[in-house]
Amino acid sequence: MEQRSLLYDARFLESYAGAIVTDPATAIVELVANCWDAYATQVEIAWPNIESGRQFGIRDNGHGMTRDEFQHIWRTIAYNRLSVQGAIATPPQDIEGLPRPVFGKNGKGRFASFCFADEYLITSRKNGQEFVCRVHRTLTEPLVLEEISFKPEGVEGHGIEIIGNGSIPLPRFSEEQARELIGSRFLANPAFTVSINGKPITFSDIPQLLSSEEIEIPDLGKVTILHIDTKKADRTTKQHGIAWWVQTRAVGDCKWSRSDYERVLDGRTSEAKRFTFIVQADFLNQHDAITPDWSEFKDDNPAWRTTRESVQDRIRQIIHSSGENEREAKRAAVIERVGNTVNTLSPSSKDRVEAFIDEVVETCPNFGEQEIVQLSTILAKLEKAKSRYGLLDLLHKCEPNDYDTLHTILSEWTVGMAKLVLDEIQNRLKLIGELRTKIQVARIDEVHELQPLFERGLWMFGAQFESIEFTSNKGMTSVIRQLFGDSQGKGSRNRPDFVALPDCSVSFYARSSYDEDYNENGAAHVVIVDLKTTELPLGSREKDQVWKYVKELKAKGHIRQHTRVDGFILGSIIEQGEDDPTSHGEEVKIIPMLYETILTRAEKRLLNLYSHVQDAPFLLEQQEQLASFLKPVTVRQGDLMIEASPQ
């Protein structure tokens, strides 16, 4: 069988190289990136012009190529630049500079000149050699090399020059656009200059993309931050990040450091491919903050650490502010799409869903609109399922022998609702178990140990407190805190919903009341929870203290004449004869109670509920499904597989 070389369709190059040969913006960036990878410090571009007959051209003073290197690279389809030449470029012998990270990796950049000309002449000088080669293509061959001349030795200098030949294509990209594009990506290193038609590209070529500001670093000096926003994320973060300049000289590379990702970007990967910041901090050289080779700053230098943190904080603010309009547009779009579902919720549930959307849009910038809509819809459904609290309330209120009522309630449930209720009961049993462990500790720090748990345990005081309408009341908390002057206690500033005192902490919960027009007009029911540290006896003094709170709240108008008030004082010891509740009129009752007592009562009610729900008649057909739901997840410890024991 006759052997023949491969044949290529006329569309092969456009299909293989894509935008590199069809889009002038992509092509010119690829060509300049090739100069960067060759460790050029000067790049001169001739922009094509049909009227004057000027062909496209690009020349650099980089390493260049020998004849053999050119033949190998240009003839190898899918040339792997990284495996052959590495990911770092070092300077030629006559150029001073630090190693550079390179752009190229797949060798497609060599086709970019076809975007500006039908064919081109490439001249290269390296190691005393010089060659000139004509590069063109045919309908069946994507790349044809025709050597014009070759000088094997005696040539000075190094670098590559490419000049277009043949017809000049119609202009699709102006010189001004090229200057702006190149300036937005290659101005971060002052040692790399690019000129077009003899005029260097400077910051003045990117006025729409550039902003500048100064910040003062205390005791050090002023820092200038130049902010380049390309408006559209690139494919990679190459030539994006923070470039540090000291006395017009770059320190290290333009990039996002690990510290920048942690302190500045916070997961904003699209911003990492869009923004470039040039930070000019000349005073750092006076503070000996730079390593001798200028490759990086000294990590332990105080001036550098202070400057970096201040600059990072400011850059974080700039990035956040630049995306404010986008975040608001995304939020509005999500709210509109989930509006019908959200509008079926109660006001408090609606508020929670909207707050959730705000939080996700703010803290998860990489989430798209569709992902946030899906998450918000799930949350809205869960908020609808909040009726499980009402079901628990009904079960709590059933008498032990009221089986008919119990059967009626359970027969109206679904398997999904039963799962929700069982899950809630198990979580509450775990909460009781944790509290029971903590109250065994003498003189426990109730602010940090007990208060966070009791915040989720108002239901333990009785079925009437099961309603989710009871919420922590910051206004009442502020009033009571004023009784003690500037009482910071043991953590009141960090947890503003309760008053922290040396031996106790106090929380205030309220359920709103409404007038005949259904307008909120105050509190219908107030619950005061006073947690005492263990081994502190509860007596008349402690009950009087709660009454003092009530009187102060009445004086400030938070409690009205018909507002019901239940005050619970919890501790591990009650003084003899002080275990009876104290009433002040018909509306105020103050009840001392042992931690052990309230936990035992709550646990007993929950265990009964757990049994009733698990054995409900309508669930008999779904016992296997329910058993799977209740079964602990198997976990691995070492090389043994064991099952987690039930809580």
C-alpha positions in Angstrom: 0.0 0.0 0.0 1.4 3.4 -1.0 2.3 5.6 2.0 1.2 9.2 1.9 1.4 12.1 4.3 -1.6 13.4 6.2 -4.0 15.7 4.4 -5.6 18.8 6.0 -8.8 20.5 5.2 -8.7 24.2 4.5 -10.6 24.8 7.8 -8.1 22.8 9.9 -6.1 25.8 11.3 -9.2 27.8 12.3 -10.6 24.7 14.0 -7.3 23.8 15.7 -6.1 27.3 16.8 -9.5 28.9 17.1 -9.6 32.6 18.1 -5.8 32.8 17.9 -6.1 33.0 14.1 -9.6 34.6 13.9 -9.7 37.2 16.7 -7.2 40.1 16.6 -7.5 40.7 20.3 -6.6 37.1 21.1 -3.9 37.1 18.5 -2.0 40.2 19.6 -2.1 39.1 23.2 -0.6 35.7 22.2 2.2 37.4 20.2 3.1 39.7 23.0 3.0 36.8 25.5 5.4 34.9 23.2 7.8 37.9 23.5 7.4 37.8 27.3 8.2 34.0 27.4 11.3 34.7 25.3 12.4 37.1 28.0 12.2 40.2 25.9 12.4 43.5 27.6 11.5 45.6 24.6 8.7 44.8 22.1 8.0 46.9 19.0 4.8 46.5 17.0 3.9 47.9 13.6 0.1 48.1 13.4 -1.2 47.3 9.9 -2.7 50.1 7.7 -4.3 49.5 4.3 -4.1 53.1 3.2 -0.3 53.5 3.9 0.4 49.9 2.9 2.0 49.2 6.3 2.2 45.5 7.1 1.8 44.1 10.6 5.1 43.5 12.3 6.4 42.6 15.8 10.0 42.6 17.0 11.5 41.7 20.3 15.0 41.4 22.0 14.3 38.1 23.6 16.3 34.9 23.4 15.4 34.2 19.7 15.7 30.8 18.1 18.4 28.9 16.3 17.6 27.4 13.0 17.2 23.9 14.5 15.0 25.1 17.4 12.8 26.9 14.9 12.4 23.9 12.6 11.5 21.7 15.6 9.1 24.1 17.3 7.3 25.3 14.1 6.9 21.8 12.6 5.6 20.2 15.8 1.8 20.2 16.0 0.7 20.5 19.7 4.2 21.4 20.7 4.5 21.1 24.5 6.4 24.2 25.6 6.3 23.4 29.3 7.9 19.9 28.9 10.6 21.1 26.5 11.5 24.5 27.8 10.0 24.6 31.3 7.5 26.9 33.1 10.2 29.5 33.9 12.1 31.8 31.5 15.6 33.0 32.4 17.1 36.2 30.9 19.7 36.3 28.1 23.3 36.8 29.3 23.3 40.6 28.5 19.9 41.3 30.2 19.6 41.5 34.0 16.4 40.3 35.6 14.7 37.6 37.7 13.3 34.4 36.2 9.7 34.8 34.7 6.8 32.5 34.8 5.7 31.9 31.2 2.4 32.1 29.4 2.8 29.5 26.7 2.1 25.8 27.1 0.6 24.3 23.9 2.6 26.0 21.1 -0.5 27.5 19.3 0.8 31.1 19.6 3.0 30.6 16.5 -0.2 30.7 14.3 -1.3 34.2 15.6 0.5 36.1 12.8 -1.9 34.6 10.3 -4.6 36.8 11.9 -2.9 39.9 10.5 -1.4 38.6 7.2 -1.8 35.7 4.7 1.9 34.9 5.2 4.8 36.3 7.1 8.6 36.4 7.2 10.3 35.5 10.4 13.9 36.5 11.2 15.6 35.2 14.2 19.1 35.7 15.8 20.6 33.6 18.5 24.1 32.2 19.3 25.6 34.1 16.4 23.2 32.6 13.9 20.6 34.4 11.8 17.9 32.9 9.5 15.0 34.2 7.5 12.0 32.0 6.8 8.8 32.5 4.8 5.8 30.9 6.6 2.6 30.4 4.7 -0.2 27.9 4.3 -2.1 26.2 1.5 -5.5 24.6 1.2 -4.1 21.2 2.2 -1.2 22.2 4.5 -1.7 24.4 7.6 2.0 25.4 7.8 4.6 25.6 5.1 8.2 26.7 5.9 10.4 28.0 3.2 13.9 29.1 4.2 15.1 32.4 2.5 18.5 32.8 4.0 20.8 31.4 6.7 24.0 32.8 8.4 25.6 30.1 10.6 27.9 32.5 12.6 29.1 36.0 13.1 25.8 37.7 13.8 25.4 39.9 16.8 22.4 40.3 19.0 19.3 38.1 19.7 15.6 38.3 19.2 12.8 37.6 16.7 11.1 39.8 14.1 7.9 38.8 12.3 6.7 40.9 9.3 3.5 40.3 7.4 3.5 39.6 3.7 0.9 39.6 1.0 -2.5 41.3 1.2 -3.4 43.3 4.3 -6.7 42.2 5.8 -9.5 44.7 6.5 -9.0 46.4 9.9 -11.1 44.7 12.6 -9.2 46.1 15.5 -7.8 49.6 15.8 -4.4 50.7 17.1 -6.2 52.4 20.0 -7.9 49.1 21.0 -4.6 47.3 20.7 -2.9 49.8 23.0 -5.7 49.5 25.6 -5.7 45.7 25.5 -1.9 45.3 25.8 -1.7 48.0 28.4 -4.4 46.3 30.6 -2.3 43.1 30.7 1.4 43.9 30.3 2.0 47.2 32.3 2.5 45.5 35.6 6.3 45.0 35.0 8.2 48.2 34.3 11.1 46.2 32.8 8.8 45.0 30.0 7.9 47.8 27.5 5.8 47.5 24.4 5.5 50.2 21.6 3.1 50.4 18.8 4.2 52.4 15.7 7.1 53.9 17.7 5.0 55.1 20.7 5.4 53.2 24.0 2.2 51.9 25.7 1.6 53.7 29.0 -1.1 54.0 31.6 -2.5 56.9 29.6 -3.6 54.3 27.0 -6.0 52.7 29.5 -7.9 55.6 31.1 -11.2 53.7 31.1 -9.7 50.7 32.8 -7.4 52.5 35.3 -8.0 54.2 38.6 -5.5 55.5 41.1 -5.5 56.4 44.7 -3.1 57.0 47.6 -3.3 55.6 51.1 -1.3 56.6 54.1 0.6 53.9 56.0 1.1 55.3 59.6 4.7 56.0 60.5 5.9 54.8 57.1 4.6 56.9 54.2 2.2 57.0 51.3 1.4 54.2 48.9 -0.1 54.6 45.4 -2.4 51.9 44.2 -3.1 51.7 40.5 -6.2 49.5 39.8 -6.6 48.0 36.3 -10.0 46.4 35.7 -10.2 44.5 32.4 -14.0 44.3 32.9 -14.0 40.7 31.7 -12.3 37.7 33.4 -9.5 36.1 31.3 -8.9 32.4 31.0 -6.1 32.4 33.6 -4.7 34.7 36.3 -1.5 35.2 34.3 -0.4 38.9 34.5 -3.2 39.5 37.1 -2.8 40.0 40.8 -0.8 42.5 42.8 2.4 43.9 41.4 4.7 45.6 43.9 6.9 48.4 42.6 9.7 50.1 44.6 11.4 53.1 43.0 10.1 52.1 39.5 11.4 48.6 39.9 9.3 45.4 40.3 9.7 43.3 43.3 8.9 39.7 42.4 6.2 38.8 39.9 2.7 40.2 39.4 0.5 37.5 40.9 -1.9 36.7 43.7 0.0 35.3 46.7 -1.4 32.9 49.2 -1.8 35.7 51.6 -3.8 37.6 48.9 -6.2 34.7 48.4 -6.8 34.5 52.1 -7.1 38.2 52.9 -8.3 39.8 49.7 -10.0 37.4 47.3 -12.0 35.2 49.7 -13.0 32.7 46.9 -13.5 35.3 44.2 -11.8 33.4 41.4 -13.4 35.4 38.6 -12.0 38.6 40.1 -8.6 36.9 40.3 -8.6 36.7 36.5 -9.9 40.2 36.0 -8.1 42.7 38.2 -4.5 43.9 38.3 -3.2 46.2 41.1 0.1 48.0 40.8 1.3 49.1 44.3 4.0 51.8 44.4 5.7 51.8 47.8 9.1 53.5 47.5 9.7 53.8 51.2 10.0 50.0 51.6 13.6 50.2 50.2 14.6 52.6 53.0 13.3 50.0 55.6 15.4 47.2 54.2 12.3 45.2 53.3 13.5 43.7 50.0 15.8 40.7 49.4 19.1 41.5 47.7 18.0 40.0 44.3 14.7 41.9 44.5 12.8 38.6 44.0 10.6 39.1 47.1 10.1 41.0 50.3 11.4 39.9 53.7 8.5 38.1 55.4 9.7 39.1 58.9 10.2 42.8 58.1 7.7 44.9 60.1 7.4 47.7 57.5 6.5 45.1 54.8 4.0 43.3 57.0 2.2 46.5 58.0 2.2 47.8 54.4 1.0 44.5 52.9 -1.9 44.2 55.3 -3.0 47.8 54.8 -2.8 47.5 51.0 -4.6 44.1 51.0 -7.4 45.5 53.1 -7.9 48.5 50.7 -7.7 46.2 47.7 -10.4 44.0 49.2 -12.6 47.0 49.6 -12.0 48.1 46.0 -12.9 44.7 44.6 -16.0 44.5 46.8 -17.2 47.9 45.7 -16.6 47.2 42.1 -19.0 44.3 42.2 -21.7 46.0 44.2 -23.9 46.7 41.1 -23.5 43.1 39.9 -24.4 41.7 43.3 -27.5 43.9 43.5 -28.6 42.8 40.0 -28.1 39.2 40.9 -30.0 39.6 44.1 -32.9 41.3 42.4 -33.0 38.6 39.7 -33.1 35.8 42.4 -35.8 37.5 44.5 -37.9 37.9 41.4 -37.6 34.3 40.4 -38.5 32.9 43.9 -41.0 35.7 44.6 -44.1 33.6 44.2 -42.8 30.9 46.6 -41.5 33.4 49.2 -44.8 35.4 49.2 -46.6 32.3 50.5 -44.4 32.3 53.7 -45.1 34.1 57.0 -43.3 37.5 57.4 -40.6 36.1 59.6 -39.9 33.2 57.2 -39.9 35.6 54.3 -37.4 37.7 56.1 -35.2 34.7 56.8 -35.2 33.7 53.1 -34.4 37.2 51.9 -31.6 37.5 54.5 -30.2 34.1 53.2 -30.2 35.3 49.6 -28.4 38.5 50.7 -25.8 36.4 52.6 -25.1 34.0 49.7 -24.9 36.8 47.1 -22.4 38.6 49.4 -20.2 35.8 50.5 -20.4 33.3 47.6 -19.5 35.4 44.6 -18.9 32.3 42.4 -22.5 31.1 42.8 -24.6 31.8 39.7 -28.1 33.0 39.7 -29.5 29.5 39.0 -27.6 28.0 42.0 -28.9 30.7 44.4 -32.4 30.2 43.1 -32.2 26.5 43.8 -30.8 27.0 47.3 -33.4 29.7 48.1 -36.2 27.4 46.9 -35.0 24.6 49.2 -34.9 27.0 52.1 -38.4 28.3 51.4 -39.7 24.8 51.4 -38.0 24.2 54.8 -39.5 27.3 56.1 -42.9 26.1 55.1 -42.1 22.9 57.1 -41.7 25.1 60.2 -45.3 23.9 61.0 -43.5 21.0 62.7 -43.3 23.3 65.7 -47.1 23.6 65.7 -47.4 19.8 65.5 -45.0 19.4 68.5 -47.1 22.0 70.3 -50.3 19.9 69.8 -48.5 16.7 70.9 -47.2 18.4 74.0 -50.7 19.5 75.0 -52.3 16.1 74.5 -53.2 14.3 77.7 -51.6 10.8 78.1 -54.9 9.0 77.6 -56.2 11.2 74.8 -55.5 8.5 72.1 -58.3 9.6 69.8 -56.8 13.1 69.5 -53.4 11.7 69.1 -54.6 9.3 66.3 -56.3 12.2 64.5 -53.1 14.3 64.6 -50.9 11.5 63.4 -53.2 10.4 60.7 -52.9 13.8 59.0 -49.1 13.6 58.8 -46.9 12.6 55.9 -43.8 10.5 56.2 -41.8 13.7 55.4 -43.4 15.5 58.3 -42.7 12.6 60.6 -39.0 12.7 59.6 -38.8 16.4 60.4 -40.4 15.9 63.8 -38.2 13.0 64.7 -35.2 14.9 63.6 -36.2 17.9 65.8 -36.8 15.6 68.8 -33.4 13.9 68.4 -31.7 17.2 68.2 -33.5 18.3 71.4 -32.5 15.1 73.2 -28.9 15.8 72.2 -29.2 19.3 73.5 -30.5 18.0 76.9 -27.7 15.5 77.1 -25.1 18.2 76.5 -26.7 20.5 79.2 -26.9 17.6 81.6 -23.1 17.1 81.3 -22.3 20.8 81.8 -24.4 21.4 84.9 -22.3 18.8 86.7 -19.4 21.2 86.6 -19.0 23.3 89.7 -19.1 27.1 89.2 -19.6 26.6 85.5 -19.1 29.7 83.3 -22.8 30.0 82.4 -22.1 32.8 79.9 -20.0 30.7 77.5 -21.2 27.2 78.5 -24.9 27.3 79.3 -26.3 30.4 77.6 -25.5 29.3 74.0 -27.4 26.0 74.7 -30.4 27.6 76.4 -30.8 30.0 73.5 -32.1 27.0 71.6 -34.1 25.6 74.6 -37.0 27.9 75.4 -39.3 25.0 74.6 -38.1 23.2 77.7 -40.1 25.5 80.0 -43.4 24.2 78.6 -45.6 23.6 75.6 -46.9 27.2 75.7 -43.3 28.3 74.8 -43.1 26.0 71.7 -44.2 28.8 69.4 -41.5 30.2 67.1 -43.1 33.6 67.6 -41.0 34.0 70.8 -37.8 35.8 69.8 -34.9 37.3 71.7 -35.6 41.0 72.5 -32.5 43.2 72.2 -34.5 46.3 73.3 -35.3 44.8 76.7 -31.7 43.6 77.0 -30.4 47.1 76.5 -32.8 48.5 79.1 -31.6 46.0 81.7 -28.0 46.5 80.9 -28.4 50.1 81.7 -29.2 49.2 85.3 -25.6 48.1 85.8 -23.9 51.0 84.1 -21.3 50.0 81.5 -21.6 46.3 82.4 -19.6 44.3 79.9 -19.8 41.2 82.1 -18.1 38.2 80.7 -19.0 38.6 77.0 -22.0 40.9 76.6 -20.3 42.8 73.8 -19.8 39.7 71.7 -23.3 38.4 72.5 -25.6 41.4 72.6 -28.9 39.4 73.1 -28.3 38.9 76.9 -27.0 40.6 80.0 -23.9 39.1 81.5 -23.2 39.6 85.2 -20.5 38.1 87.5 -22.5 35.1 88.5 -25.4 34.9 86.0 -26.7 35.8 82.6 -30.2 37.0 81.7 -32.1 36.6 78.4 -35.3 38.3 77.4 -37.8 36.8 74.9 -41.1 38.3 73.8 -44.2 37.4 71.7 -45.9 40.4 70.1 -49.5 41.5 70.7 -51.8 43.1 68.1 -54.6 45.6 68.2 -58.1 45.1 66.6 -56.7 46.2 63.3 -53.9 43.5 63.5 -51.2 46.1 64.0 -48.4 45.1 66.4 -48.8 47.2 69.6 -46.3 45.7 72.1 -45.5 42.5 73.8 -48.3 40.0 74.7 -46.0 37.6 76.6 -42.5 38.1 78.0 -40.1 35.4 79.2 -37.1 36.2 81.3 -34.5 33.4 81.7 -32.0 34.0 84.5 -29.2 31.4 84.4 -27.2 31.2 87.6 -23.8 29.5 87.9 -23.8 26.1 89.5 -23.5 25.9 93.4 -25.1 29.3 93.8 -28.3 28.9 96.0 -31.5 30.4 94.6 -33.5 32.4 97.2 -35.6 35.5 97.7 -32.8 37.8 96.6 -32.6 36.1 93.2 -36.4 36.3 92.8 -36.4 40.0 93.8 -33.8 40.6 91.2 -36.1 39.4 88.4 -38.9 41.5 89.8 -36.6 44.5 89.6 -36.1 43.7 85.9 -39.9 43.6 85.4 -40.4 47.0 87.1 -37.7 48.6 85.0 -39.2 47.2 81.8 -42.6 48.5 82.9 -41.1 51.9 83.6 -39.6 52.0 80.1 -42.8 50.9 78.4 -41.7 47.5 77.2 -44.2 45.7 79.5 -47.8 47.0 79.6 -50.5 46.4 82.2 -51.8 43.2 80.6 -48.5 41.8 79.4 -47.9 38.3 80.8 -44.5 37.8 82.3 -42.9 34.4 83.2 -39.5 34.7 84.9 -37.5 31.5 85.3 -34.4 31.4 87.6 -32.3 28.3 87.0 -29.6 27.0 89.3 -28.3 23.8 90.9 -29.4 24.6 94.5 -32.6 26.2 95.9 -32.6 27.5 99.4 -35.0 25.8 101.8 -38.5 27.2 101.6 -37.8 29.2 98.4 -38.9 26.7 95.8 -42.5 28.1 95.4 -43.2 30.5 92.6 -43.7 34.2 93.5 -46.5 36.1 91.9 -46.9 39.9 91.4 -50.6 40.3 90.5 -52.1 38.0 87.9 -49.7 38.7 85.1 -46.3 38.2 86.6 -44.9 34.9 87.9 -41.3 34.2 89.0 -40.3 30.6 89.2 -37.1 29.2 90.7 -36.2 25.8 89.2 -33.3 23.3 89.3 -31.4 22.6 86.1 -32.0 18.9 86.8 -35.8 19.4 87.1 -36.3 21.2 83.9 -34.1 18.8 82.0 -35.9 15.7 83.4 -39.3 17.1 82.5 -38.2 18.1 79.0 -36.5 14.7 78.4 -39.6 12.8 79.5 -41.9 14.7 77.2 -39.6 14.2 74.3 -39.1 10.5 74.8 -42.9 10.0 74.9 -43.2 12.1 71.7 -40.4 10.1 70.1 -42.2 6.8 70.9 -45.6 8.1 69.7 -44.3 9.4 66.4 -42.2 6.4 65.6 -45.0 4.0 66.3 -47.8 6.0 64.5 -50.2 3.7 62.7 -49.8 5.4 59.3 -46.1 4.8 59.4 -46.4 1.0 59.7 -46.0 0.6 55.9 -43.0 2.8 55.9 -41.1 1.2 58.8 -38.1 0.3 56.6 -37.8 3.8 55.2 -38.1 5.3 58.7 -35.6 2.8 60.1 -33.1 3.9 57.5 -33.7 7.5 58.4 -33.1 6.9 62.1 -30.1 4.6 61.6 -26.7 6.2 62.5 -24.2 6.6 59.6 -21.5 4.0 59.5 -18.0 5.6 60.2 -14.5 4.3 59.8 -12.1 4.5 62.7 -8.6 3.2 61.9 -8.9 0.0 59.9 -12.2 -1.1 61.6 -15.7 -0.3 60.4 -18.0 0.4 63.3 -21.4 2.0 63.6 -21.9 5.2 65.5 -23.9 4.6 68.7 -27.2 6.5 69.0 -27.0 9.7 70.9 
